[in-house]
């Protein structure tokens, strides 16, 4: 009886680890992102400060906007850091 419980527990752990690997591989993960840059609005100068530069650290810059290079397209631009 004890060995069957151990076998069931082992199978459950293996199944959960495989499921987690598949979910993270298709981009289902929770990350905190800075505010969006909207296409119809220019970047807000309020985000061009030290706090925004901290949020955008490690991201790619283009035209004063930053995006996470690891995201799968379509990319979502983030407002608005000074790349200097």
Secondary structure as a PSIPRED ss2 file (coil, helix, strand):
# PSIPRED VFORMAT (PSIPRED V4.0)

   1 X C   1.000  0.000  0.000
   2 X H   0.000  1.000  0.000
   3 X H   0.000  1.000  0.000
   4 X H   0.000  1.000  0.000
   5 X H   0.000  1.000  0.000
   6 X H   0.000  1.000  0.000
   7 X H   0.000  1.000  0.000
   8 X H   0.000  1.000  0.000
   9 X H   0.000  1.000  0.000
  10 X H   0.000  1.000  0.000
  11 X H   0.000  1.000  0.000
  12 X H   0.000  1.000  0.000
  13 X H   0.000  1.000  0.000
  14 X H   0.000  1.000  0.000
  15 X H   0.000  1.000  0.000
  16 X H   0.000  1.000  0.000
  17 X H   0.000  1.000  0.000
  18 X H   0.000  1.000  0.000
  19 X H   0.000  1.000  0.000
  20 X H   0.000  1.000  0.000
  21 X H   0.000  1.000  0.000
  22 X H   0.000  1.000  0.000
  23 X H   0.000  1.000  0.000
  24 X H   0.000  1.000  0.000
  25 X H   0.000  1.000  0.000
  26 X C   1.000  0.000  0.000
  27 X C   1.000  0.000  0.000
  28 X C   1.000  0.000  0.000
  29 X C   1.000  0.000  0.000
  30 X C   1.000  0.000  0.000
  31 X C   1.000  0.000  0.000
  32 X C   1.000  0.000  0.000
  33 X C   1.000  0.000  0.000
  34 X C   1.000  0.000  0.000
  35 X C   1.000  0.000  0.000
  36 X E   0.000  0.000  1.000
  37 X C   1.000  0.000  0.000
  38 X C   1.000  0.000  0.000
  39 X C   1.000  0.000  0.000
  40 X C   1.000  0.000  0.000
  41 X C   1.000  0.000  0.000
  42 X C   1.000  0.000  0.000
  43 X C   1.000  0.000  0.000
  44 X C   1.000  0.000  0.000
  45 X H   0.000  1.000  0.000
  46 X H   0.000  1.000  0.000
  47 X H   0.000  1.000  0.000
  48 X C   1.000  0.000  0.000
  49 X C   1.000  0.000  0.000
  50 X H   0.000  1.000  0.000
  51 X H   0.000  1.000  0.000
  52 X H   0.000  1.000  0.000
  53 X H   0.000  1.000  0.000
  54 X H   0.000  1.000  0.000
  55 X H   0.000  1.000  0.000
  56 X C   1.000  0.000  0.000
  57 X C   1.000  0.000  0.000
  58 X C   1.000  0.000  0.000
  59 X C   1.000  0.000  0.000
  60 X E   0.000  0.000  1.000
  61 X E   0.000  0.000  1.000
  62 X E   0.000  0.000  1.000
  63 X C   1.000  0.000  0.000
  64 X C   1.000  0.000  0.000
  65 X E   0.000  0.000  1.000
  66 X E   0.000  0.000  1.000
  67 X E   0.000  0.000  1.000
  68 X C   1.000  0.000  0.000
  69 X C   1.000  0.000  0.000
  70 X C   1.000  0.000  0.000
  71 X C   1.000  0.000  0.000
  72 X C   1.000  0.000  0.000
  73 X C   1.000  0.000  0.000
  74 X C   1.000  0.000  0.000
  75 X C   1.000  0.000  0.000
  76 X C   1.000  0.000  0.000
  77 X C   1.000  0.000  0.000
  78 X E   0.000  0.000  1.000
  79 X C   1.000  0.000  0.000
  80 X C   1.000  0.000  0.000
  81 X C   1.000  0.000  0.000
  82 X C   1.000  0.000  0.000
  83 X C   1.000  0.000  0.000
  84 X C   1.000  0.000  0.000
